[in-house]
Amino acid sequence: MKVLIIGGGGREHALAWKCAQSPRVTQVIVAPGNAGTALEPKVRNVDIPADDTEALLEFAIREDIALTVVGPEGPLVAGIVDRFAAAGRTCFGPSRAAARLEGSKAFTKEFLRRHRIPTASYATFDKDTFDSSYIRAQRLPLVVKADGLAAGKGVVICETHESAIEAAAGMLGGSFGSAGHTIVVEEFLRGEEVSFIVIASDQSVLPLATSQDHKRRDDGDQGPNTGGMGAYSPAPIVTPALHARIMREVIEPTLRGLRADGNPYVGFLYAGLMIAADGTPNVLEFNCRFGDPETQPILMRLQSDLIDLCEAALAGPDALDRVDARWDPRAALGVVMAAGGYPDAYRKGDPIAGLDAAARLPGKVFHAGTGADAAQIVTTGGRVLCAVGLGDSVAAAQAQAYALVHAIHWSLVQYRRDIGHRAIEREARKPASLR
């Protein structure tokens, strides 16, 4: 069978790499892919943009693609799954209506309120209804969010009322284009963030390995929010008791609510959670696809055939209940290497040195913002690479990942030096007999 992966980032490199391992797959095609996907066995790129639904559908029909897996959120929110289904093509992901969970933060907050799923208190405004006095009446800090898709950058944490009003005015004034025509002003939640990702099939759900990512650009969780500077799996904070609580209080009622609203959900569902001191799993956001950079370490640990899992979710009401996911017991940790200036303006076209040396080391380097310039691989995006290590502990996985990072260089490369610090601190506090 042939598989089509839509997208060109690090998540899509990991998806293509994993799908190519299936003995049933003869070829994986990535649209548009990157310099890393082009080098994988059984994988090739095709120059079709991820948002060109009609061209992708025509290609899937012409190539007789058996399964299409959508990586980024944009095509899902735009309704690519509905379009493929109307043409009789199998496409893994939620419908346009179900993908509103990521496409509109205002929709999601109202959905969470209506279905009594824990989340922060909030208010929604547009340009005509914006009320600065509401902001001034709130306890600091505050979170201001653009309603629509903003490439992971439409969230601003504000330490003063003035900066919150400024952020809100900027979004409503067009700083994020149409994504900011509506905004959500939200209570700031304290605790520890967790990425909880499942494969959903309407009434059935298969939890994947837990993970945590690092949204802030700089060490110590400082600096601006980004699309993610690194991640690791598993997340030690998610004990069996917390896992059960997340399923009971967040995942299951979300799927029930979507079904009750007439929008049954099939595909990857990502809940970004803030775990409060009392263990409450508050929903910060939903993503209607696999996370990036969580995908890379999670798929490094997945020992099951990803194709089998996706097909089970597509097969009917209870097929997903009859499969299980097997995991490497080791931890995996990924460090994002970004272009200088990211997440703001950044350079492109810088030659990347050391990829061959890194390929001889343990672990795996997934490409994101890379392209080929003659025989040289160069930077083309903000997040350029994700170096993933495996180890018997998070600390050991971290050491392997940073060995890869230190083998690679380009001008003004930047990366955090403390990915996994929370988990490693927990490991250090464990009694030696339990490590």
LINQUI-V416800 format. One record per residue. N is the residue number from 1. SS is DSSP state (A for helix, B for strand, O for the rest). PHI is phi in radians with two decimals (999 if undefined). D_LAST is the distance of its C-alpha to the last C-alpha in Angstrom with 2 decimals. Layout:
BEGIN
N SS PHI D_LAST
N SS PHI D_LAST
END
This chain:
BEGIN
1 O 999 42.86
2 B -1.80 42.79
3 B -2.13 40.35
4 B -1.94 41.14
5 B -1.86 38.49
6 B -1.71 40.07
7 B 2.31 38.87
8 O -2.50 38.11
9 O -1.82 34.83
10 A -1.16 31.23
11 A -1.02 30.61
12 A -1.22 33.60
13 A -1.07 32.52
14 A -1.13 29.22
15 A -1.09 31.24
16 A -1.13 33.78
17 A -1.02 31.28
18 A -1.26 29.57
19 A -1.10 32.93
20 O -1.16 34.32
21 O -1.33 31.76
22 O -1.20 33.47
23 O -1.15 35.86
24 O -1.46 38.42
25 O -1.62 38.68
26 O -1.59 41.37
27 B -2.74 41.20
28 B -1.97 39.36
29 B -1.98 41.58
30 B -2.00 40.28
31 B -2.13 42.72
32 B -1.63 42.92
33 O 1.32 39.66
34 O -2.62 38.86
35 O -1.14 38.83
36 O -1.33 35.43
37 A -1.11 36.41
38 A -1.14 39.59
39 A -1.69 37.70
40 O -1.37 35.60
41 O -1.04 36.87
42 O 1.18 38.91
43 B -2.14 38.96
44 B -2.45 41.92
45 B -1.69 42.87
46 B -2.31 45.96
47 O -1.46 47.53
48 O -2.21 47.68
49 O -1.08 46.36
50 O -1.13 43.76
51 O -1.72 46.23
52 O -1.66 49.20
53 A -1.03 48.96
54 A -1.16 52.30
55 A -1.15 51.70
56 A -1.16 48.29
57 A -1.14 49.91
58 A -1.04 52.76
59 A -1.13 50.35
60 A -1.06 48.33
61 A -1.22 51.63
62 A -1.11 53.00
63 O -1.55 49.91
64 O 0.94 49.40
65 O -1.23 45.80
66 O -1.41 44.12
67 B -2.58 41.31
68 B -1.93 41.01
69 B -2.03 37.72
70 B -1.63 38.21
71 O -1.45 35.67
72 O -1.46 37.02
73 A -1.32 38.22
74 A -0.94 41.80
75 A -1.09 43.20
76 A -1.17 41.60
77 A -1.12 43.10
78 A -1.38 46.37
79 O 1.71 46.51
80 A -1.11 45.86
81 A -1.12 44.55
82 A -1.07 47.77
83 A -1.16 49.89
84 A -1.09 48.23
85 A -1.07 48.51
86 A -1.10 52.20
87 O -1.66 52.72
88 O 1.34 50.95
89 O -1.89 47.94
90 O -1.41 44.35
91 B -2.36 42.21
92 B -1.57 38.65
93 O 2.75 38.30
94 O -1.35 39.76
95 O -1.16 43.45
96 O -1.01 44.97
97 O -1.13 45.26
98 O -1.23 41.62
99 O -1.25 40.49
100 A -1.06 42.09
101 A -0.97 38.71
102 A -1.75 37.89
103 A -1.23 41.47
104 O -2.48 42.44
105 A -1.19 40.32
106 A -1.15 43.27
107 A -1.02 43.43
108 A -1.15 39.74
109 A -1.09 39.94
110 A -1.16 42.96
111 A -1.06 41.26
112 A -1.09 38.26
113 A -1.09 40.69
114 A -1.15 42.84
115 O -1.75 40.06
116 O 0.98 38.30
117 O -1.79 35.00
118 O -1.08 33.21
119 B -2.81 33.93
120 O -1.28 35.34
121 O -1.16 38.99
122 B -2.82 41.28
123 B -2.49 44.83
124 B -2.01 46.32
125 B -2.40 49.19
126 B -2.09 51.47
127 O -1.08 54.01
128 O -1.42 56.61
129 O -1.85 54.50
130 O -1.02 52.31
131 O -2.30 52.52
132 A -1.15 51.22
133 A -1.17 51.79
134 A -1.09 48.97
135 A -1.07 46.56
136 A -1.13 47.99
137 O -1.52 47.42
138 O -1.63 43.67
139 O -1.30 40.85
140 O -1.58 39.16
141 O -1.29 37.27
142 B -2.16 38.58
143 B -2.04 37.64
144 B -2.00 40.51
145 B -2.19 40.12
146 B -1.25 42.57
147 O -1.14 43.19
148 O -1.65 43.22
149 O -1.27 41.25
150 O -2.42 40.71
151 O 0.95 38.19
152 O 1.34 35.31
153 O -2.03 37.34
154 O -1.56 39.33
155 B -2.20 37.14
156 B -2.17 37.95
157 B -1.62 36.21
158 B -2.00 39.03
159 O -1.56 38.84
160 O -2.26 42.59
161 A -1.12 45.18
162 A -1.13 47.25
163 A -1.22 44.55
164 A -1.19 43.88
165 A -1.12 47.61
166 A -1.11 47.81
167 A -1.11 44.97
168 A -1.09 46.59
169 A -1.12 50.00
170 A -1.12 48.73
171 A -1.12 47.17
172 A -1.17 50.28
173 O -1.52 52.38
174 O 1.96 50.89
175 O -1.13 48.05
176 O -2.07 46.05
177 A 1.09 49.14
178 A -1.18 49.57
179 A -1.07 45.88
180 A -1.80 46.81
181 O -1.10 50.00
182 B -2.17 48.03
183 B -2.24 45.24
184 B -2.07 42.71
185 B -1.83 42.17
186 B -2.27 38.98
187 B -1.01 37.21
188 O -1.44 34.23
189 O -1.73 31.07
190 O -1.78 28.23
191 O 2.54 24.60
192 B -2.19 21.99
193 B -1.42 23.15
194 B -2.39 21.81
195 B -1.76 23.43
196 B -2.06 23.94
197 B -2.04 25.86
198 B -2.30 27.57
199 B -1.74 30.29
200 B -2.00 33.18
201 B -2.42 36.29
202 O 1.02 38.42
203 O -1.65 37.44
204 B -1.98 34.32
205 B -2.59 30.98
206 B -2.14 27.94
207 B -1.17 24.87
208 O -1.67 23.14
209 O -1.07 19.54
210 O -1.25 18.82
211 B -2.74 18.96
212 B -2.35 19.77
213 B -2.08 22.40
214 O -2.07 23.88
215 O -1.39 27.58
216 B -1.32 28.69
217 B -1.26 29.90
218 B -1.89 28.78
219 O -0.94 25.69
220 O 1.28 24.54
221 O 1.00 25.85
222 B -1.98 29.40
223 B 1.50 32.50
224 B -1.24 34.13
225 B -1.18 32.67
226 O -2.29 32.38
227 O -1.26 31.76
228 O 2.27 28.11
229 O -1.85 26.69
230 B 2.80 23.37
231 B -2.75 20.83
232 B -2.55 17.42
233 B -2.57 16.17
234 O -1.41 14.50
235 O -1.68 14.95
236 O -1.03 12.11
237 O -1.14 15.07
238 O -1.48 16.59
239 O -1.27 15.43
240 A -0.94 17.49
241 A -1.16 19.95
242 A -1.19 20.49
243 A -0.97 20.85
244 A -1.10 23.55
245 A -1.18 25.19
246 A -1.08 25.48
247 A -1.07 27.07
248 A -1.28 29.35
249 A -1.72 30.43
250 A -2.12 30.50
251 A -1.17 30.45
252 A -1.11 32.63
253 A -1.16 35.23
254 A -1.14 35.47
255 A -1.17 36.34
256 A -1.10 38.67
257 A -1.12 40.32
258 A -1.09 40.93
259 A -1.12 42.42
260 A -1.12 44.58
261 O -1.44 45.79
262 O 1.49 46.84
263 O -2.20 44.20
264 O -0.99 41.83
265 O -1.88 38.77
266 B -2.27 37.71
267 B 2.36 35.18
268 B -1.31 31.95
269 B -2.22 31.50
270 B -1.99 29.21
271 B -1.84 28.69
272 B -1.52 27.70
273 B -2.06 26.44
274 B -1.93 26.01
275 B -1.54 23.78
276 O -1.30 25.58
277 O -1.04 24.31
278 O -1.56 25.49
279 O 1.59 23.67
280 O -1.17 26.89
281 B -1.58 26.46
282 B -1.38 29.48
283 B -1.39 30.80
284 B -1.51 31.38
285 B -2.86 32.76
286 B -2.03 33.07
287 B -2.04 33.25
288 O -1.69 35.14
289 O -2.75 33.24
290 O -1.13 29.88
291 O -1.34 28.46
292 O -2.36 28.60
293 O -1.81 26.22
294 A -1.13 23.84
295 A -0.93 25.63
296 A -1.09 24.54
297 A -1.20 20.72
298 A -1.10 21.21
299 A -1.24 23.70
300 A -1.10 21.63
301 A -1.61 19.22
302 B -1.24 22.18
303 O -1.77 23.15
304 O -1.32 26.09
305 O -1.38 29.56
306 A -1.08 30.08
307 A -1.05 33.81
308 A -1.04 33.42
309 A -1.17 31.52
310 A -1.12 34.15
311 A -1.15 36.99
312 A -1.10 35.70
313 A -1.13 35.75
314 A -1.51 39.30
315 A -1.43 40.51
316 O 2.59 41.28
317 O -0.98 40.30
318 O -2.15 37.72
319 A -1.09 36.89
320 A -1.18 33.55
321 A -1.18 32.64
322 A -1.67 32.98
323 O -2.04 30.43
324 O -2.34 26.67
325 O -1.87 24.36
326 O -1.75 21.87
327 B -2.23 18.85
328 O -1.08 16.87
329 O -1.20 13.25
330 O -1.28 12.36
331 B -1.47 12.65
332 B -2.21 16.11
333 B -2.43 17.53
334 B -2.06 21.26
335 B -1.95 23.27
336 B -1.44 26.90
337 B -1.82 29.51
338 B -2.03 32.60
339 O -1.30 36.20
340 O -0.98 37.43
341 O 1.72 38.70
342 O -1.01 36.60
343 O -1.60 36.73
344 O -1.58 40.35
345 O -1.07 42.82
346 O -2.46 41.27
347 O -1.39 42.67
348 O -2.24 43.02
349 O 1.52 44.04
350 O -1.36 41.97
351 B -1.13 41.24
352 O -1.76 37.57
353 B -1.81 36.78
354 O 1.66 33.93
355 A -1.12 33.23
356 A -1.14 34.13
357 A -1.13 31.81
358 A -1.12 28.91
359 A -1.12 29.76
360 O -1.55 29.09
361 O -1.69 25.48
362 O -1.10 22.45
363 O 1.75 22.07
364 B -2.59 24.99
365 B -1.84 27.45
366 B -1.70 29.11
367 B -1.54 32.48
368 O -2.29 33.85
369 O -1.59 36.82
370 B -2.29 38.13
371 B -2.56 41.48
372 B -1.85 43.40
373 B -2.03 46.25
374 O 1.04 48.03
375 O -1.63 45.46
376 B -1.84 43.20
377 B -1.54 40.37
378 B -2.23 40.80
379 B -1.35 39.34
380 O -2.32 40.96
381 O -2.51 38.78
382 O -1.32 36.71
383 B -1.59 33.27
384 B -1.73 33.73
385 B -2.42 30.56
386 B -2.32 26.94
387 B -1.65 24.65
388 B -2.03 21.61
389 B -2.02 18.66
390 B -2.07 16.01
391 B -2.90 12.58
392 O -1.19 9.32
393 O -2.44 8.08
394 A -1.11 10.81
395 A -1.08 11.24
396 A -1.20 12.00
397 A -1.13 14.24
398 A -1.08 15.87
399 A -1.06 16.74
400 A -1.17 18.36
401 A -1.12 20.22
402 A -1.26 21.62
403 A -1.10 22.77
404 A -1.14 24.89
405 A -1.01 26.11
406 A -1.23 27.21
407 A -1.45 29.23
408 O -2.01 31.31
409 B -2.70 33.95
410 O -2.65 37.00
411 O -1.09 39.14
412 O 1.16 37.60
413 O -1.01 34.28
414 B -2.35 31.89
415 O -2.82 28.22
416 O -1.35 25.52
417 O -1.86 23.19
418 O -2.32 20.40
419 O -1.04 19.59
420 O 1.57 16.20
421 A -1.09 16.21
422 A -1.13 15.45
423 A -1.14 12.27
424 A -1.18 11.16
425 A -1.11 12.26
426 A -1.11 10.24
427 A -1.04 6.93
428 A -1.16 8.54
429 A -1.47 9.45
430 O -1.22 6.34
431 O -1.05 6.73
432 A -0.95 5.38
433 A -1.20 5.84
434 A -1.82 3.81
435 O -1.34 0.00
END
